[in-house]
């Protein structure tokens, strides 16, 4: 059976106030085309559908539109588990309407799906944390571990954490998975899906830290219980740990440290049997709007580059300068090119390795945008940004 594995969509995420729904919709269009071209039997979305527990309406609309298209009316079932950014109850609220459309939504560990014949596929067996799907004369057993926070694990296993937090968390998660893996059979396709940090994984700064320095990390060896493919979410760089644990990674670049990451989804051809192995292929995605760091030799060089380069990109400007930039210069840079995310003056250092202290005018526009977003929950409009910059520039000239 062919599984298309993806995760960490983070729908609704902004970049310093800039919306990114257009890029995310382009990815979802591409994902649907990949599913069709590869003739995937089933899709697994391994958590962090949204970027926050209270996603904007536009992000939810995007999810509903494309998850239904991806499922092809139930001909290609889609299993979605919640990640640490998702609100499990909100994500699964539409479950009664979703099954007939081929979408299975699981919010918390030990969530039980509803059995039944849904036309093109059937849930022949289900219980706390597992689902058995009958599709195209095959049966697949999937052990599902939506984000297992400390609180959720304690509630599930009725145990409190002892002094050795790392061993306790790892042991509890391993115990939970052992119970689920008992459902795997030799005559079924056996897969697990989870959203958490597995020891040895390479992190990025765009992830919300849920490992707490390794305390809440799962051992890769816990998956030795029969699954042939482990579809993981949370880490934003695509990577494989051992032979079976696979992170698909985020489909778009979420921070400038990811500008060298090749984004992809994973296509896993999984045979019947316990620990049967899988043939895994990375299907690389187009970068619809790359993140670029431009290192410029002075303000003039930066302005020339902004005026000359017309390609779509999120730009981080690093400008070598011997003085702070004025608000007027910052204003001209932002007018010369849209989608400048950040402007950072790089000042020379003295013999002691210290840069001269910047005046308060450095970054005041960025601070205004951040303050406005934190207070209002949305980015300031273009008219308000221009008004702020005009006032700042007038104050600059008067001073």
C-alpha positions in Angstrom: 0.0 0.0 0.0 1.3 3.5 -0.9 1.2 6.2 1.7 1.9 9.9 1.0 3.3 11.4 4.3 3.3 15.1 5.0 3.2 17.2 8.2 3.7 20.7 9.7 1.7 22.7 7.3 1.3 25.5 9.9 -1.7 27.1 8.1 -2.2 30.7 9.2 1.4 31.3 10.0 2.7 34.8 9.3 6.2 36.1 8.8 6.7 39.3 10.8 3.1 40.2 10.0 3.2 39.1 6.4 0.5 36.5 5.5 1.7 33.2 3.9 -1.6 31.6 2.9 -0.9 32.1 -0.7 2.3 30.0 -0.5 0.5 27.4 1.6 -2.3 27.2 -1.0 0.2 26.7 -3.8 1.7 23.8 -1.7 -1.7 22.2 -1.2 -2.4 22.4 -4.9 1.0 20.7 -5.6 0.3 18.1 -2.9 -3.0 17.1 -4.5 -1.3 16.8 -7.9 1.5 14.6 -6.3 -1.1 12.3 -4.7 -2.8 11.9 -8.1 0.4 11.4 -10.1 1.9 8.8 -7.6 -1.5 7.1 -7.2 -1.1 7.1 -3.5 -3.6 4.9 -1.7 -3.7 6.9 1.5 -2.4 10.2 2.9 -1.0 10.8 6.4 -0.8 14.3 7.8 1.3 14.0 10.9 0.3 17.0 12.9 0.6 20.8 13.1 -2.1 21.4 10.5 -2.4 25.0 11.9 0.1 27.3 13.4 -2.0 28.1 16.5 -4.8 26.7 18.6 -7.0 29.5 17.4 -6.3 29.6 13.6 -7.8 32.4 11.4 -10.9 31.6 9.5 -9.0 31.8 6.2 -6.7 29.0 7.4 -9.5 26.7 8.4 -11.3 27.4 5.0 -8.1 26.4 3.2 -7.8 23.2 5.2 -11.3 22.1 4.6 -11.1 22.9 0.8 -7.9 20.9 0.2 -8.4 18.0 2.6 -11.6 17.1 0.8 -9.9 17.4 -2.6 -7.0 15.3 -1.3 -9.4 12.6 -0.2 -11.2 12.3 -3.5 -14.5 11.6 -1.9 -13.1 8.7 0.1 -11.3 7.0 -2.7 -8.0 8.1 -1.1 -8.5 8.2 2.7 -6.6 10.9 4.6 -5.6 10.4 8.3 -4.9 13.6 10.2 -3.4 13.7 13.7 -3.1 16.8 15.9 0.3 18.3 16.6 1.4 20.5 19.5 0.3 23.7 17.6 -3.2 22.3 17.0 -6.3 22.5 19.2 -7.4 18.8 19.3 -11.1 19.5 19.9 -11.2 22.2 17.2 -9.4 20.0 14.7 -11.8 17.1 15.2 -15.0 19.0 15.6 -16.0 18.2 12.0 -15.4 14.5 12.4 -19.1 13.5 12.0 -19.1 15.1 8.5 -15.5 14.0 7.6 -15.7 10.2 7.6 -18.0 10.0 4.6 -15.6 12.3 2.7 -12.6 10.0 3.5 -11.1 12.1 6.3 -10.2 10.6 9.7 -9.3 13.2 12.3 -7.6 12.1 15.6 -7.0 14.7 18.2 -5.4 13.1 21.3 -3.6 9.9 22.2 -6.1 7.0 22.5 -8.7 8.7 20.4 -11.0 6.1 18.9 -12.2 6.4 15.3 -15.7 5.3 14.3 -16.0 1.9 12.5 -18.2 1.7 9.4 -18.4 1.3 5.7 -17.9 4.6 4.1 -18.3 3.7 0.4 -14.8 3.6 -1.1 -13.1 2.5 2.1 -14.1 1.0 5.5 -12.9 1.3 9.0 -13.2 -2.4 9.9 -11.8 -2.1 13.4 -10.9 0.8 15.7 -10.1 1.5 19.3 -8.1 3.7 21.5 -5.2 4.9 19.4 -5.5 2.6 16.4 -7.5 2.2 13.3 -7.8 -0.6 10.8 -8.7 0.5 7.3 -9.9 -1.7 4.4 -9.1 -0.2 1.1 -8.6 -1.7 -2.4 -8.7 -5.3 -1.1 -5.9 -4.5 1.4 -6.0 -3.9 5.1 -3.8 -1.3 7.0 -3.4 -1.0 10.7 -2.3 2.4 11.9 -1.2 3.2 15.4 -1.7 6.9 16.0 0.0 9.1 18.5 -1.2 12.7 18.3 1.0 15.1 20.3 1.5 13.3 23.7 2.1 16.0 26.1 3.2 15.2 29.7 -0.4 16.0 30.9 -2.0 13.8 28.4 0.3 10.9 29.1 -0.3 11.2 32.8 -4.1 11.2 32.2 -3.9 8.1 30.0 -1.6 6.0 32.1 -2.8 7.3 35.5 0.8 7.8 36.7 2.7 10.8 38.0 6.2 11.7 36.8 9.0 10.5 39.1 12.3 12.4 39.7 13.9 11.1 36.5 11.7 13.0 34.1 13.4 11.9 30.9 13.2 8.2 31.7 9.7 8.6 32.9 8.4 10.3 29.8 10.3 7.9 27.5 9.0 4.9 29.4 5.4 6.1 29.4 5.5 6.8 25.7 7.1 3.4 25.1 4.5 1.7 27.2 1.7 3.4 25.3 3.1 2.4 22.0 3.6 -1.2 23.1 -0.1 -1.4 23.7 -0.9 0.0 20.3 1.6 -2.2 18.5 -0.2 -5.3 19.7 -2.7 -4.5 17.0 -0.3 -5.1 14.2 -0.7 -8.4 12.3 1.3 -10.4 9.8 -1.5 -10.1 7.2 -1.9 -6.3 7.4 0.1 -3.3 6.3 1.4 -1.9 9.6 2.2 1.8 10.0 2.5 4.3 13.0 2.0 8.0 12.9 3.1 10.4 15.6 3.9 14.0 16.5 6.8 14.5 18.9 10.5 14.7 19.1 12.5 11.5 18.7 16.1 11.4 20.1 18.7 12.2 17.5 16.5 14.4 15.4 17.9 17.7 13.9 15.8 20.7 15.0 15.3 24.1 13.5 14.6 27.5 15.2 11.1 27.7 13.7 9.9 24.8 15.8 8.3 25.2 19.2 10.5 23.4 21.7 8.7 20.4 23.1 11.8 18.4 24.0 13.0 20.7 26.7 16.6 20.0 26.3 16.0 16.3 25.7 13.7 15.7 28.7 10.6 14.9 26.7 12.3 13.0 23.9 11.2 9.6 22.7 13.8 6.8 22.1 13.9 5.6 18.5 14.1 2.1 19.8 10.5 2.3 21.1 9.3 1.6 17.5 10.6 -1.9 17.3 7.1 -3.3 17.9 6.1 -4.3 14.4 5.4 -1.2 12.3 7.1 -1.1 9.0 6.9 2.7 8.5 6.8 5.4 11.2 5.3 8.7 9.8 6.4 11.5 12.1 5.7 15.2 12.4 7.2 18.1 14.4 10.7 18.5 13.1 10.8 20.9 10.1 13.7 19.3 8.3 13.0 16.1 6.4 15.1 13.3 7.9 15.2 9.6 8.7 16.3 8.2 12.1 17.4 4.6 11.9 15.6 2.5 9.3 11.9 3.2 10.1 11.4 6.7 11.7 10.7 9.3 9.0 10.1 13.0 9.4 8.6 14.6 6.3 9.4 18.1 7.4 7.5 21.3 6.8 6.5 21.9 3.1 7.6 25.6 3.1 10.5 27.4 4.6 9.4 28.7 8.0 12.5 30.7 9.1 15.7 32.0 7.4 17.7 29.1 8.9 15.7 26.8 6.6 16.7 28.6 3.4 19.0 25.7 2.5 16.4 23.0 3.3 15.0 21.1 0.3 11.3 20.7 1.2 9.5 17.5 0.3 6.8 15.0 1.0 7.5 11.3 1.5 6.0 8.4 -0.6 6.2 5.1 1.3 5.4 1.8 -0.4 4.7 -0.5 2.6 4.2 -4.3 2.2 2.3 -6.6 4.5 3.8 -8.0 7.7 5.4 -6.9 10.9 8.7 -5.0 10.5 8.5 -5.7 6.8 10.3 -2.5 5.8 9.2 0.1 3.3 10.5 1.6 0.1 10.6 5.4 0.7 11.0 8.1 -1.9 11.3 11.9 -1.3 9.1 13.9 -3.6 10.6 17.3 -3.7 8.4 20.4 -3.7 8.7 23.7 -5.5 9.9 26.6 -3.4 7.1 29.1 -4.2 8.7 32.0 -2.3 12.3 31.4 -1.0 13.9 33.0 2.0 17.1 34.9 1.1 19.7 36.6 3.2 21.3 39.5 1.3 24.6 40.6 2.8 25.3 44.2 1.5 28.3 46.5 1.6 26.6 49.7 2.9 23.2 51.3 2.5 23.8 52.2 -1.1 24.6 48.6 -2.1 21.5 47.4 -0.3 19.2 50.0 -2.1 20.7 49.0 -5.5 20.0 45.3 -4.9 16.5 46.0 -3.8 15.8 48.1 -6.9 17.5 45.6 -9.3 16.2 42.2 -8.1 12.5 41.7 -9.0 12.2 38.0 -8.1 9.7 36.9 -5.5 11.4 36.2 -2.2 11.4 36.9 1.5 14.4 39.1 2.0 16.6 39.5 5.1 18.9 42.5 4.7 22.3 42.4 6.5 24.0 45.8 5.8 27.6 46.4 6.7 27.7 50.0 8.0 29.7 52.2 10.4 26.6 53.9 11.7 23.0 53.1 12.5 20.6 53.5 9.6 18.2 56.4 9.8 14.4 55.9 9.6 14.4 57.7 6.3 16.9 55.1 4.8 14.9 52.2 6.3 11.7 53.7 4.8 13.4 54.0 1.3 14.6 50.4 1.5 11.1 49.2 2.3 9.5 51.3 -0.5 12.1 50.0 -3.0 11.1 46.4 -2.5 8.1 44.6 -0.9 8.5 41.6 1.4 11.7 42.8 3.2 11.3 40.9 6.4 14.2 42.3 8.4 16.9 45.0 8.1 20.0 44.4 10.3 22.9 46.8 10.4 26.2 45.0 10.8 28.5 47.4 12.7 32.3 47.1 12.8 33.7 45.8 16.0 36.6 47.3 18.1 39.7 45.6 19.4 37.7 44.2 22.3 35.3 42.6 19.8 32.4 44.9 20.6 30.2 46.9 18.2 29.3 50.5 19.0 26.0 50.9 20.8 23.1 51.6 18.4 20.8 54.5 18.9 17.2 54.0 19.8 16.2 54.6 16.2 17.5 51.3 15.0 14.7 48.8 14.5 12.0 51.2 15.9 9.8 50.3 12.9 10.2 46.6 13.5 9.5 47.1 17.2 6.3 49.1 16.4 5.1 46.3 14.1 5.8 43.6 16.8 4.1 45.7 19.5 1.0 46.3 17.3 0.7 42.6 16.5 1.0 41.6 20.1 -1.7 44.0 21.2 -4.1 43.6 18.3 -3.4 40.1 17.1 -3.0 41.3 13.5 -0.4 43.2 11.5 -0.8 46.9 11.0 -2.1 47.9 7.6 0.0 49.5 4.9 -1.5 53.0 5.5 -0.7 52.8 9.2 2.9 51.6 8.4 3.4 54.5 6.0 2.0 57.0 8.6 4.4 55.7 11.2 7.4 55.9 8.9 6.4 59.4 7.8 6.2 60.6 11.4 9.5 58.9 12.3 11.2 60.4 9.3 9.9 63.9 10.2 11.2 63.5 13.8 14.5 62.3 12.4 14.9 65.4 10.3 13.7 67.8 13.0 16.3 66.3 15.4 
